[in-house]
Amino acid sequence: MATILEYLNNLNCWDWFVLAMLLLIVEVYFSAAFFLWFGLAASVVGVIVLINPQLSWKTQLLFFSIGAVISVLMWWFYCCSKAKSSGGGTVPPKPPK
């Protein structure tokens, strides 16, 4: 347990950038347009930590959680508004093959 807390206490911007890259790689393989927004949130937290490296790990995780929820909700509302304007239901239409 102590090693996890040591790691969390030493989080820096590169940890967030690596997490963002891993999430974007997962998005490339699974292409659900879901991991993309978590990757975006992780990269934003990486930039915030780059600017202010004294942020505690709790604050960093809070920023990541808020960023992830906001970005996913914005995408969901965007898809719902596109579906309603195109005459579909609440689920966006599938792209043609």
Secondary structure as UniProt FT lines:
FT   HELIX           2..9
FT   HELIX           13..30
FT   HELIX           35..51
FT   TURN            53..54
FT   HELIX           57..85
FT   TURN            86..87
//
